[in-house]
C-alpha cells in the first residue's frame, strides 16, 4: 500500500511552530545544531526564510514528515535552498 503525501507552503504561525518543534525533535549530529534552529526560527518569523512542508496523509491525519527551507540569495536574483529534511512517518 502506498502512502499519500501533500506539500504546501508554510502558511501561518502554527505551521512555523510545528516545523521548529519537528526540527528540535530530530536533531542532526553537528555542532551548534540548536543554535542553527534558533536562527531558523527567527528568520522564519521575520520572513527572511520560507518553507515548504510535506505531510503524510495516512489515515487522513496529516503528519509532518518533511520541510524545505529556502531564502532569497543575498547577492544574486534567485531563491536558494538552505535545508531539506525527510523522515519516515510515525506509525499509528
Order of alpha helices (4+ residues) and beta strands (2+ residues): beta-alpha-alpha-beta-beta-beta
